Amino acid sequence: MEPYDVAISDESIRLGQFVKLANLVDTGGLGKSLIAEGEVKVNGEVDTRRGRQLRNGDVVEVAGVAARVAKPEDVEGDDDFFDEATADDDFDPEKWRNLEL
């Protein structure tokens, strides 16, 4: 199983946040449960710490699907990446967060 890359905007991200961001789980609650039950692996090892800090290159696996933490510039075709810190001044981040797809 080859992991797919998921860009993050900071240097690190918590495991509980990443499983949701990478769409490895449908909800944060499910992610919390799976992590606590030992169903999530980080770099091939089971990790039950939701707050574990992941960094560039770490691979997270849930139910046989794997995602790798990546820098935005390392992810090919990631045009949907949004970094609030560099957004246009007239851009409303609240409107973006609440956008229904």
N, CA, C and O atoms as CSV, one atom per row, in Angstrom:
chain,resi,resn,atom,element,x,y,z
A,1,MET,N,N,0.838,-1.176,0.000
A,1,MET,CA,C,0.000,0.000,0.000
A,1,MET,C,C,0.890,1.249,0.000
A,1,MET,O,O,1.671,1.475,0.924
A,2,GLU,N,N,0.755,2.024,-1.024
A,2,GLU,CA,C,1.533,3.258,-1.153
A,2,GLU,C,C,0.740,4.405,-0.528
A,2,GLU,O,O,-0.411,4.632,-0.903
A,3,PRO,N,N,1.343,5.138,0.427
A,3,PRO,CA,C,0.605,6.250,1.054
A,3,PRO,C,C,0.440,7.424,0.094
A,3,PRO,O,O,1.293,7.671,-0.758
A,4,TYR,N,N,-0.657,8.131,0.244
A,4,TYR,CA,C,-0.848,9.365,-0.519
A,4,TYR,C,C,-0.434,10.528,0.367
A,4,TYR,O,O,-0.531,10.448,1.592
A,5,ASP,N,N,0.031,11.616,-0.256
A,5,ASP,CA,C,0.522,12.781,0.473
A,5,ASP,C,C,-0.604,13.730,0.841
A,5,ASP,O,O,-1.504,13.992,0.043
A,6,VAL,N,N,-0.539,14.242,2.071
A,6,VAL,CA,C,-1.504,15.223,2.562
A,6,VAL,C,C,-0.712,16.414,3.091
A,6,VAL,O,O,0.080,16.277,4.024
A,7,ALA,N,N,-0.928,17.581,2.491
A,7,ALA,CA,C,-0.179,18.782,2.867
A,7,ALA,C,C,-0.711,19.384,4.162
A,7,ALA,O,O,-1.917,19.444,4.399
A,8,ILE,N,N,0.234,19.829,4.993
A,8,ILE,CA,C,-0.126,20.587,6.191
A,8,ILE,C,C,0.584,21.929,6.111
A,8,ILE,O,O,1.638,22.038,5.485
A,9,SER,N,N,0.017,22.948,6.739
A,9,SER,CA,C,0.585,24.295,6.626
A,9,SER,C,C,1.626,24.599,7.690
A,9,SER,O,O,2.447,25.497,7.504
A,10,ASP,N,N,1.612,23.869,8.802
A,10,ASP,CA,C,2.566,24.104,9.884
A,10,ASP,C,C,3.661,23.040,9.852
A,10,ASP,O,O,3.657,22.153,8.998
A,11,GLU,N,N,4.587,23.142,10.788
A,11,GLU,CA,C,5.674,22.168,10.889
A,11,GLU,C,C,5.196,20.821,11.417
A,11,GLU,O,O,5.804,19.787,11.138
A,12,SER,N,N,4.101,20.835,12.182
A,12,SER,CA,C,3.592,19.589,12.751
A,12,SER,C,C,2.077,19.653,12.857
A,12,SER,O,O,1.468,20.715,12.722
A,13,ILE,N,N,1.477,18.479,13.106
A,13,ILE,CA,C,0.031,18.367,13.272
A,13,ILE,C,C,-0.206,17.206,14.232
A,13,ILE,O,O,0.564,16.246,14.253
A,14,ARG,N,N,-1.264,17.293,15.019
A,14,ARG,CA,C,-1.594,16.208,15.949
A,14,ARG,C,C,-2.223,15.041,15.188
A,14,ARG,O,O,-2.919,15.225,14.190
A,15,LEU,N,N,-1.960,13.854,15.684
A,15,LEU,CA,C,-2.479,12.641,15.053
A,15,LEU,C,C,-3.994,12.694,14.896
A,15,LEU,O,O,-4.518,12.365,13.832
A,16,GLY,N,N,-4.702,13.107,15.948
A,16,GLY,CA,C,-6.162,13.182,15.889
A,16,GLY,C,C,-6.663,14.128,14.809
A,16,GLY,O,O,-7.696,13.869,14.191
A,17,GLN,N,N,-5.952,15.211,14.576
A,17,GLN,CA,C,-6.327,16.154,13.529
A,17,GLN,C,C,-6.007,15.582,12.150
A,17,GLN,O,O,-6.783,15.732,11.207
A,18,PHE,N,N,-4.853,14.926,12.051
A,18,PHE,CA,C,-4.407,14.442,10.749
A,18,PHE,C,C,-5.308,13.349,10.185
A,18,PHE,O,O,-5.581,13.344,8.985
A,19,VAL,N,N,-5.779,12.421,11.026
A,19,VAL,CA,C,-6.617,11.340,10.491
A,19,VAL,C,C,-7.887,11.892,9.857
A,19,VAL,O,O,-8.394,11.329,8.886
A,20,LYS,N,N,-8.399,12.985,10.399
A,20,LYS,CA,C,-9.581,13.627,9.816
A,20,LYS,C,C,-9.213,14.419,8.563
A,20,LYS,O,O,-9.890,14.314,7.540
A,21,LEU,N,N,-8.142,15.211,8.641
A,21,LEU,CA,C,-7.690,16.010,7.495
A,21,LEU,C,C,-7.403,15.118,6.293
A,21,LEU,O,O,-7.736,15.474,5.163
A,22,ALA,N,N,-6.790,13.969,6.528
A,22,ALA,CA,C,-6.410,13.059,5.452
A,22,ALA,C,C,-7.574,12.179,4.982
A,22,ALA,O,O,-7.395,11.324,4.115
A,23,ASN,N,N,-8.757,12.387,5.551
A,23,ASN,CA,C,-9.943,11.592,5.224
A,23,ASN,C,C,-9.736,10.101,5.473
A,23,ASN,O,O,-10.281,9.257,4.762
A,24,LEU,N,N,-8.941,9.793,6.494
A,24,LEU,CA,C,-8.779,8.401,6.898
A,24,LEU,C,C,-9.954,7.959,7.758
A,24,LEU,O,O,-10.197,6.762,7.918
A,25,VAL,N,N,-10.684,8.924,8.311
A,25,VAL,CA,C,-11.906,8.677,9.080
A,25,VAL,C,C,-12.945,9.704,8.656
A,25,VAL,O,O,-12.598,10.763,8.133
A,26,ASP,N,N,-14.215,9.394,8.878
A,26,ASP,CA,C,-15.291,10.310,8.503
A,26,ASP,C,C,-15.500,11.418,9.523
A,26,ASP,O,O,-15.863,12.539,9.164
A,27,THR,N,N,-15.272,11.105,10.796
A,27,THR,CA,C,-15.512,12.099,11.845
A,27,THR,C,C,-14.358,12.106,12.839
A,27,THR,O,O,-13.627,11.125,12.972
A,28,GLY,N,N,-14.213,13.212,13.521
A,28,GLY,CA,C,-13.199,13.310,14.563
A,28,GLY,C,C,-13.456,12.330,15.693
A,28,GLY,O,O,-12.516,11.794,16.279
A,29,GLY,N,N,-14.717,12.094,16.000
A,29,GLY,CA,C,-15.075,11.151,17.055
A,29,GLY,C,C,-14.647,9.732,16.716
A,29,GLY,O,O,-14.150,8.999,17.571
A,30,LEU,N,N,-14.844,9.354,15.460
A,30,LEU,CA,C,-14.414,8.029,15.017
A,30,LEU,C,C,-12.894,7.933,15.088
A,30,LEU,O,O,-12.353,6.906,15.498
A,31,GLY,N,N,-12.211,8.991,14.692
A,31,GLY,CA,C,-10.754,9.020,14.773
A,31,GLY,C,C,-10.279,8.833,16.200
A,31,GLY,O,O,-9.355,8.063,16.461
A,32,LYS,N,N,-10.911,9.538,17.119
A,32,LYS,CA,C,-10.562,9.431,18.543
A,32,LYS,C,C,-10.717,7.997,19.031
A,32,LYS,O,O,-9.845,7.475,19.725
A,33,SER,N,N,-11.829,7.362,18.667
A,33,SER,CA,C,-12.086,5.983,19.081
A,33,SER,C,C,-11.071,5.011,18.499
A,33,SER,O,O,-10.539,4.160,19.211
A,34,LEU,N,N,-10.802,5.141,17.198
A,34,LEU,CA,C,-9.869,4.225,16.546
A,34,LEU,C,C,-8.459,4.368,17.107
A,34,LEU,O,O,-7.752,3.374,17.275
A,35,ILE,N,N,-8.051,5.593,17.396
A,35,ILE,CA,C,-6.726,5.814,17.986
A,35,ILE,C,C,-6.662,5.156,19.364
A,35,ILE,O,O,-5.708,4.440,19.670
A,36,ALA,N,N,-7.679,5.399,20.195
A,36,ALA,CA,C,-7.715,4.846,21.554
A,36,ALA,C,C,-7.735,3.318,21.551
A,36,ALA,O,O,-7.181,2.682,22.449
A,37,GLU,N,N,-8.378,2.731,20.532
A,37,GLU,CA,C,-8.491,1.272,20.448
A,37,GLU,C,C,-7.261,0.617,19.811
A,37,GLU,O,O,-7.216,-0.605,19.671
A,38,GLY,N,N,-6.271,1.416,19.427
A,38,GLY,CA,C,-5.055,0.862,18.835
A,38,GLY,C,C,-5.190,0.467,17.377
A,38,GLY,O,O,-4.452,-0.390,16.892
A,39,GLU,N,N,-6.127,1.086,16.677
A,39,GLU,CA,C,-6.377,0.765,15.273
A,39,GLU,C,C,-5.625,1.682,14.310
A,39,GLU,O,O,-5.805,1.584,13.096
A,40,VAL,N,N,-4.783,2.573,14.841
A,40,VAL,CA,C,-4.056,3.534,14.006
A,40,VAL,C,C,-2.560,3.314,14.185
A,40,VAL,O,O,-2.059,3.207,15.305
A,41,LYS,N,N,-1.860,3.248,13.061
A,41,LYS,CA,C,-0.409,3.080,13.097
A,41,LYS,C,C,0.269,4.354,12.593
A,41,LYS,O,O,-0.213,5.015,11.673
A,42,VAL,N,N,1.392,4.676,13.219
A,42,VAL,CA,C,2.234,5.788,12.774
A,42,VAL,C,C,3.601,5.192,12.479
A,42,VAL,O,O,4.246,4.622,13.359
A,43,ASN,N,N,4.031,5.330,11.240
A,43,ASN,CA,C,5.311,4.772,10.798
A,43,ASN,C,C,5.420,3.286,11.144
A,43,ASN,O,O,6.474,2.808,11.563
A,44,GLY,N,N,4.302,2.562,10.960
A,44,GLY,CA,C,4.286,1.120,11.156
A,44,GLY,C,C,4.057,0.648,12.574
A,44,GLY,O,O,3.951,-0.557,12.802
A,45,GLU,N,N,3.977,1.557,13.540
A,45,GLU,CA,C,3.788,1.202,14.946
A,45,GLU,C,C,2.439,1.724,15.451
A,45,GLU,O,O,2.058,2.852,15.138
A,46,VAL,N,N,1.721,0.920,16.221
A,46,VAL,CA,C,0.467,1.366,16.818
A,46,VAL,C,C,0.752,2.526,17.764
A,46,VAL,O,O,1.693,2.477,18.557
A,47,ASP,N,N,-0.063,3.560,17.674
A,47,ASP,CA,C,0.074,4.707,18.575
A,47,ASP,C,C,-1.310,5.100,19.067
A,47,ASP,O,O,-2.211,5.341,18.264
A,48,THR,N,N,-1.484,5.165,20.375
A,48,THR,CA,C,-2.787,5.481,20.964
A,48,THR,C,C,-2.842,6.905,21.499
A,48,THR,O,O,-3.754,7.252,22.251
A,49,ARG,N,N,-1.871,7.734,21.115
A,49,ARG,CA,C,-1.837,9.124,21.593
A,49,ARG,C,C,-2.414,10.058,20.531
A,49,ARG,O,O,-1.772,10.328,19.516
A,50,ARG,N,N,-3.614,10.542,20.771
A,50,ARG,CA,C,-4.273,11.458,19.839
A,50,ARG,C,C,-3.460,12.728,19.623
A,50,ARG,O,O,-3.483,13.311,18.539
A,51,GLY,N,N,-2.746,13.151,20.651
A,51,GLY,CA,C,-1.969,14.382,20.589
A,51,GLY,C,C,-0.565,14.204,20.047
A,51,GLY,O,O,0.212,15.159,20.040
A,52,ARG,N,N,-0.221,13.021,19.596
A,52,ARG,CA,C,1.118,12.792,19.049
A,52,ARG,C,C,1.386,13.778,17.913
A,52,ARG,O,O,0.555,13.958,17.022
A,53,GLN,N,N,2.537,14.401,17.956
A,53,GLN,CA,C,2.912,15.367,16.930
A,53,GLN,C,C,3.500,14.645,15.724
A,53,GLN,O,O,4.480,13.909,15.843
A,54,LEU,N,N,2.893,14.863,14.570
A,54,LEU,CA,C,3.381,14.302,13.320
A,54,LEU,C,C,4.147,15.373,12.569
A,54,LEU,O,O,3.815,16.556,12.644
A,55,ARG,N,N,5.160,14.958,11.854
A,55,ARG,CA,C,5.989,15.882,11.076
A,55,ARG,C,C,6.117,15.369,9.642
A,55,ARG,O,O,5.704,14.253,9.327
A,56,ASN,N,N,6.690,16.197,8.791
A,56,ASN,CA,C,6.863,15.869,7.388
A,56,ASN,C,C,7.480,14.475,7.228
A,56,ASN,O,O,8.516,14.172,7.820
A,57,GLY,N,N,6.828,13.636,6.421
A,57,GLY,CA,C,7.331,12.294,6.154
A,57,GLY,C,C,6.705,11.197,6.990
A,57,GLY,O,O,6.819,10.023,6.638
A,58,ASP,N,N,6.038,11.547,8.103
A,58,ASP,CA,C,5.378,10.526,8.920
A,58,ASP,C,C,4.227,9.907,8.127
A,58,ASP,O,O,3.514,10.601,7.402
A,59,VAL,N,N,4.059,8.599,8.274
A,59,VAL,CA,C,3.000,7.878,7.568
A,59,VAL,C,C,2.007,7.334,8.593
A,59,VAL,O,O,2.385,6.674,9.561
A,60,VAL,N,N,0.731,7.627,8.357
A,60,VAL,CA,C,-0.354,7.192,9.244
A,60,VAL,C,C,-1.222,6.202,8.479
A,60,VAL,O,O,-1.604,6.447,7.335
A,61,GLU,N,N,-1.531,5.075,9.128
A,61,GLU,CA,C,-2.337,4.040,8.491
A,61,GLU,C,C,-3.566,3.734,9.334
A,61,GLU,O,O,-3.481,3.560,10.549
A,62,VAL,N,N,-4.713,3.672,8.659
A,62,VAL,CA,C,-5.977,3.299,9.290
A,62,VAL,C,C,-6.674,2.315,8.355
A,62,VAL,O,O,-6.928,2.633,7.194
A,63,ALA,N,N,-6.979,1.143,8.850
A,63,ALA,CA,C,-7.726,0.127,8.091
A,63,ALA,C,C,-7.111,-0.144,6.720
A,63,ALA,O,O,-7.829,-0.267,5.728
A,64,GLY,N,N,-5.793,-0.236,6.667
A,64,GLY,CA,C,-5.118,-0.569,5.424
A,64,GLY,C,C,-4.920,0.576,4.445
A,64,GLY,O,O,-4.383,0.372,3.357
A,65,VAL,N,N,-5.346,1.780,4.815
A,65,VAL,CA,C,-5.162,2.966,3.978
A,65,VAL,C,C,-4.145,3.861,4.671
A,65,VAL,O,O,-4.228,4.100,5.876
A,66,ALA,N,N,-3.177,4.357,3.890
A,66,ALA,CA,C,-2.100,5.140,4.492
A,66,ALA,C,C,-1.982,6.516,3.852
A,66,ALA,O,O,-2.190,6.685,2.651
A,67,ALA,N,N,-1.641,7.500,4.690
A,67,ALA,CA,C,-1.421,8.871,4.233
A,67,ALA,C,C,-0.115,9.372,4.840
A,67,ALA,O,O,0.219,9.042,5.978
A,68,ARG,N,N,0.617,10.174,4.068
A,68,ARG,CA,C,1.899,10.704,4.523
A,68,ARG,C,C,1.788,12.210,4.730
A,68,ARG,O,O,1.217,12.917,3.899
A,69,VAL,N,N,2.338,12.696,5.843
A,69,VAL,CA,C,2.389,14.128,6.131
A,69,VAL,C,C,3.382,14.756,5.160
A,69,VAL,O,O,4.506,14.274,5.013
A,70,ALA,N,N,2.961,15.840,4.495
A,70,ALA,CA,C,3.822,16.477,3.502
A,70,ALA,C,C,3.746,17.991,3.600
A,70,ALA,O,O,2.789,18.549,4.137
A,71,LYS,N,N,4.758,18.634,3.080
A,71,LYS,CA,C,4.757,20.087,2.952
A,71,LYS,C,C,3.937,20.430,1.706
A,71,LYS,O,O,3.909,19.643,0.759
A,72,PRO,N,N,3.273,21.585,1.686
A,72,PRO,CA,C,2.448,21.947,0.525
A,72,PRO,C,C,3.221,21.895,-0.796
A,72,PRO,O,O,2.679,21.461,-1.812
A,73,GLU,N,N,4.467,22.329,-0.787
A,73,GLU,CA,C,5.232,22.350,-2.033
A,73,GLU,C,C,5.609,20.950,-2.519
A,73,GLU,O,O,6.012,20.787,-3.670
A,74,ASP,N,N,5.483,19.942,-1.658
A,74,ASP,CA,C,5.811,18.573,-2.034
A,74,ASP,C,C,4.617,17.808,-2.597
A,74,ASP,O,O,4.771,16.690,-3.089
A,75,VAL,N,N,3.432,18.403,-2.529
A,75,VAL,CA,C,2.223,17.715,-2.981
A,75,VAL,C,C,1.866,18.204,-4.377
A,75,VAL,O,O,1.547,19.375,-4.586
A,76,GLU,N,N,1.929,17.276,-5.327
A,76,GLU,CA,C,1.635,17.605,-6.705
A,76,GLU,C,C,0.149,17.855,-6.913
A,76,GLU,O,O,-0.685,17.066,-6.468
A,77,GLY,N,N,-0.181,18.940,-7.582
A,77,GLY,CA,C,-1.571,19.227,-7.924
A,77,GLY,C,C,-2.453,19.570,-6.749
A,77,GLY,O,O,-3.670,19.408,-6.840
A,78,ASP,N,N,-1.897,20.034,-5.659
A,78,ASP,CA,C,-2.697,20.378,-4.481
A,78,ASP,C,C,-3.109,21.841,-4.565
A,78,ASP,O,O,-2.634,22.679,-3.798
A,79,ASP,N,N,-4.005,22.137,-5.515
A,79,ASP,CA,C,-4.451,23.512,-5.719
A,79,ASP,C,C,-5.454,23.963,-4.667
A,79,ASP,O,O,-5.722,25.158,-4.541
A,80,ASP,N,N,-6.014,23.018,-3.907
A,80,ASP,CA,C,-7.026,23.361,-2.916
A,80,ASP,C,C,-6.431,23.758,-1.579
A,80,ASP,O,O,-7.174,24.071,-0.649
A,81,PHE,N,N,-5.110,23.752,-1.459
A,81,PHE,CA,C,-4.487,24.088,-0.187
A,81,PHE,C,C,-4.766,25.544,0.160
A,81,PHE,O,O,-4.646,26.426,-0.690
A,82,PHE,N,N,-5.133,25.789,1.398
A,82,PHE,CA,C,-5.436,27.142,1.856
A,82,PHE,C,C,-4.618,27.453,3.086
A,82,PHE,O,O,-4.650,26.705,4.064
A,83,ASP,N,N,-3.896,28.537,3.048
A,83,ASP,CA,C,-3.108,28.979,4.189
A,83,ASP,C,C,-3.653,30.337,4.617
A,83,ASP,O,O,-3.427,31.339,3.940
A,84,GLU,N,N,-4.362,30.372,5.724
A,84,GLU,CA,C,-5.014,31.593,6.185
A,84,GLU,C,C,-4.019,32.737,6.386
A,84,GLU,O,O,-4.366,33.901,6.189
A,85,ALA,N,N,-2.791,32.414,6.774
A,85,ALA,CA,C,-1.789,33.439,7.046
A,85,ALA,C,C,-1.399,34.213,5.791
A,85,ALA,O,O,-0.996,35.372,5.885
A,86,THR,N,N,-1.512,33.593,4.618
A,86,THR,CA,C,-1.107,34.272,3.387
A,86,THR,C,C,-2.292,34.618,2.488
A,86,THR,O,O,-2.102,34.982,1.328
A,87,ALA,N,N,-3.487,34.510,3.003
A,87,ALA,CA,C,-4.680,34.808,2.207
A,87,ALA,C,C,-4.785,36.298,1.920
A,87,ALA,O,O,-4.224,37.129,2.635
A,88,ASP,N,N,-5.523,36.619,0.850
A,88,ASP,CA,C,-5.781,38.022,0.524
A,88,ASP,C,C,-6.486,38.706,1.683
A,88,ASP,O,O,-7.266,38.083,2.403
A,89,ASP,N,N,-6.207,39.988,1.857
A,89,ASP,CA,C,-6.804,40.740,2.967
A,89,ASP,C,C,-8.324,40.779,2.907
A,89,ASP,O,O,-8.977,40.823,3.950
A,90,ASP,N,N,-8.908,40.764,1.697
A,90,ASP,CA,C,-10.362,40.845,1.589
A,90,ASP,C,C,-11.026,39.461,1.641
A,90,ASP,O,O,-12.243,39.350,1.492
A,91,PHE,N,N,-10.238,38.424,1.848
A,91,PHE,CA,C,-10.774,37.067,1.931
A,91,PHE,C,C,-11.321,36.817,3.325
A,91,PHE,O,O,-10.656,37.123,4.314
A,92,ASP,N,N,-12.520,36.265,3.417
A,92,ASP,CA,C,-13.168,35.982,4.696
A,92,ASP,C,C,-13.012,34.503,5.037
A,92,ASP,O,O,-13.715,33.670,4.465
A,93,PRO,N,N,-12.096,34.151,5.966
A,93,PRO,CA,C,-11.873,32.742,6.284
A,93,PRO,C,C,-13.102,32.049,6.855
A,93,PRO,O,O,-13.272,30.847,6.650
A,94,GLU,N,N,-13.957,32.768,7.562
A,94,GLU,CA,C,-15.173,32.152,8.107
A,94,GLU,C,C,-16.088,31.681,6.980
A,94,GLU,O,O,-16.692,30.612,7.070
A,95,LYS,N,N,-16.187,32.467,5.938
A,95,LYS,CA,C,-17.005,32.100,4.788
A,95,LYS,C,C,-16.430,30.830,4.143
A,95,LYS,O,O,-17.178,29.936,3.748
A,96,TRP,N,N,-15.104,30.762,4.039
A,96,TRP,CA,C,-14.443,29.602,3.450
A,96,TRP,C,C,-14.661,28.354,4.290
A,96,TRP,O,O,-14.934,27.280,3.753
A,97,ARG,N,N,-14.542,28.492,5.614
A,97,ARG,CA,C,-14.717,27.346,6.517
A,97,ARG,C,C,-16.118,26.759,6.424
A,97,ARG,O,O,-16.301,25.549,6.555
A,98,ASN,N,N,-17.098,27.612,6.199
A,98,ASN,CA,C,-18.496,27.185,6.209
A,98,ASN,C,C,-19.026,26.849,4.819
A,98,ASN,O,O,-20.218,26.581,4.665
A,99,LEU,N,N,-18.165,26.858,3.810
A,99,LEU,CA,C,-18.559,26.572,2.439
A,99,LEU,C,C,-18.991,25.128,2.318
A,99,LEU,O,O,-18.250,24.223,2.703
A,100,GLU,N,N,-20.176,24.899,1.789
A,100,GLU,CA,C,-20.653,23.541,1.566
A,100,GLU,C,C,-20.263,23.116,0.176
A,100,GLU,O,O,-20.512,23.822,-0.801
A,101,LEU,N,N,-19.646,21.951,0.096
A,101,LEU,CA,C,-19.189,21.453,-1.213
A,101,LEU,C,C,-20.231,20.567,-1.841
A,101,LEU,O,O,-20.025,20.057,-2.942
